[in-house]
Amino acid sequence: MNDIAKKWAIKLAVLGDPAVGKTSLINQYIQHRFKENYQPTLGVNILTKDMILDEINVETRLILWDIAGQDKYELTRQLFFEGCHGSLLVYDITRSSTFHGIETKWLDDFQKFARPDGEYILIGNKVDLKESRAVSFEQGSDLAKKINASDFFETSAKSGINVKEVFKNLALNVLKKFKA
């Protein structure tokens, strides 16, 4: 491994409606595990993960803000966005209402309250439930283009499909924007 030229800390918010798999994505990424029983996040949960990005010769600490999706946290939630460099905007491919919430709620909140130059990636989660799919890959891809997301992925927090890639991709996009 090369000598690391720079060290960064990046604040990332994981956003979406309740039960889309935000906490499960983070747990799969950090601990490589999946819990079957759903327990809603209360307020916010903050976790960190160190990452080396050889592509740009940077060591970074991801500060992951798992922000509750329930409406009762609406007023306090905006405080958690302050200083966010980027976000994963997550919907559940089996529930179209969560897909529509990306554009009508989560992206709007991120753009209002986070850094004005923040990066975001659109995530369609739960691809392991393909027999229950309500949102097509094409719909997700089209929305990502429409909202100017830096990328679009479909993931499975349960099986780990594309989980590592989405966090790495978002970190790279943020750091390239800030010329790391």
C-alpha positions in Angstrom: 0.0 0.0 0.0 1.2 3.5 -0.8 1.9 6.0 1.9 -1.4 7.8 2.6 -1.1 11.4 1.5 -4.2 12.8 3.2 -6.7 12.0 6.0 -10.3 13.1 5.9 -13.4 12.8 8.0 -16.7 12.7 6.0 -20.2 13.2 7.5 -22.7 11.1 5.6 -26.5 10.8 6.3 -28.4 7.7 5.5 -32.0 8.9 4.7 -35.3 7.3 3.8 -38.7 6.3 5.1 -39.0 4.0 8.1 -38.1 0.3 7.4 -36.4 0.8 4.0 -33.2 -0.8 5.5 -31.0 2.2 6.4 -29.8 0.6 9.7 -29.4 -2.8 8.0 -27.3 -1.3 5.3 -25.0 0.3 7.8 -24.8 -2.8 9.9 -24.0 -4.9 6.8 -21.3 -2.4 5.8 -19.6 -2.1 9.2 -20.3 -5.5 10.9 -21.0 -7.7 7.9 -24.2 -9.0 9.4 -28.0 -8.7 9.1 -30.6 -8.8 11.8 -34.0 -10.2 10.8 -36.0 -8.3 13.5 -36.8 -4.7 12.7 -36.2 -2.2 15.4 -36.8 1.5 14.4 -34.0 4.0 14.9 -35.0 6.5 17.6 -33.7 10.0 16.6 -30.3 9.3 15.2 -27.6 6.7 15.6 -24.0 7.7 14.7 -21.4 5.1 13.7 -17.9 5.4 12.2 -15.9 3.3 9.7 -12.4 3.9 8.6 -11.6 3.4 4.9 -8.6 3.6 2.7 -9.2 4.8 -0.8 -6.1 3.7 -2.8 -7.6 5.2 -6.0 -7.0 8.7 -4.6 -4.4 8.0 -1.9 -6.7 9.0 1.0 -7.5 7.6 4.3 -11.0 8.6 5.5 -13.2 8.1 8.5 -16.9 7.9 7.5 -19.1 9.3 10.1 -22.5 7.7 9.3 -25.6 9.3 10.6 -28.5 6.8 10.6 -31.4 9.3 10.8 -34.8 8.1 11.9 -37.5 8.2 9.2 -40.6 8.5 11.4 -42.6 11.7 11.1 -42.4 12.4 14.8 -38.7 13.3 14.3 -39.4 15.8 11.6 -38.6 18.9 13.6 -35.4 17.6 15.2 -34.2 15.7 12.1 -33.0 18.9 10.3 -30.5 19.6 13.0 -28.7 16.3 12.2 -28.1 17.4 8.6 -25.8 20.2 9.5 -22.4 19.8 7.8 -23.3 16.6 5.9 -21.0 16.1 2.9 -23.2 13.4 1.4 -26.1 11.1 1.7 -27.5 7.7 0.7 -31.1 8.3 -0.3 -32.7 4.9 0.4 -36.0 3.4 -0.8 -37.4 -0.1 -0.6 -38.0 -1.7 -4.0 -41.1 -3.5 -2.7 -42.9 -0.3 -1.5 -43.5 2.4 -4.1 -44.5 4.9 -1.4 -40.9 4.9 -0.2 -39.7 5.5 -3.7 -41.9 8.6 -4.1 -40.8 9.9 -0.7 -37.2 10.3 -2.0 -38.1 13.2 -4.3 -40.9 14.7 -2.2 -39.2 14.6 1.2 -35.7 13.2 1.7 -33.9 14.9 -1.2 -35.7 18.2 -0.4 -34.6 18.0 3.3 -31.0 17.1 2.4 -30.7 20.0 0.0 -32.3 22.5 2.5 -30.4 21.5 5.6 -27.1 19.9 4.6 -24.1 21.4 2.8 -25.2 23.1 -0.4 -22.5 21.2 -2.3 -23.4 17.8 -0.8 -23.2 14.6 -2.9 -26.0 11.9 -2.9 -26.6 8.5 -4.3 -30.0 6.9 -4.8 -30.3 3.4 -3.4 -33.0 0.9 -4.1 -32.7 -1.6 -1.3 -34.1 -5.1 -0.7 -33.3 -6.6 -4.1 -33.3 -10.0 -2.4 -37.1 -9.7 -2.4 -37.3 -9.5 -6.2 -40.6 -11.5 -6.3 -42.2 -8.6 -4.4 -40.7 -5.8 -6.5 -42.9 -2.7 -6.9 -40.3 -0.3 -8.3 -38.3 -1.3 -11.4 -34.6 -0.8 -11.9 -35.4 1.5 -14.8 -37.6 3.7 -12.5 -34.8 4.0 -10.0 -32.3 4.8 -12.7 -34.6 7.4 -14.2 -35.2 9.1 -10.9 -31.4 9.1 -10.2 -30.9 11.1 -13.4 -33.9 13.4 -12.8 -32.6 14.4 -9.3 -29.0 14.6 -10.4 -27.8 11.9 -8.1 -24.2 11.1 -8.5 -25.0 7.4 -8.9 -27.7 4.8 -8.6 -27.4 1.3 -7.0 -29.7 -1.5 -6.1 -28.6 -3.2 -2.9 -29.5 -6.0 -0.4 -28.6 -5.3 3.2 -29.5 -8.9 3.8 -27.1 -10.6 1.3 -24.6 -7.7 1.1 -25.1 -7.1 -2.6 -23.5 -3.7 -3.6 -23.4 -2.5 0.1 -19.6 -2.0 0.2 -19.7 -0.4 -3.2 -22.3 2.3 -2.3 -20.3 3.6 0.7 -17.1 3.6 -1.3 -18.6 5.3 -4.3 -20.2 8.0 -2.1 -16.9 8.6 -0.3 -15.0 8.9 -3.6 -17.6 11.3 -5.0 -17.5 13.5 -1.9 -13.7 13.5 -1.8 -13.3 14.2 -5.5 -15.7 17.1 -5.2 -13.5 18.5 -2.4 -10.4 17.7 -4.3 -8.9 15.3 -1.8 
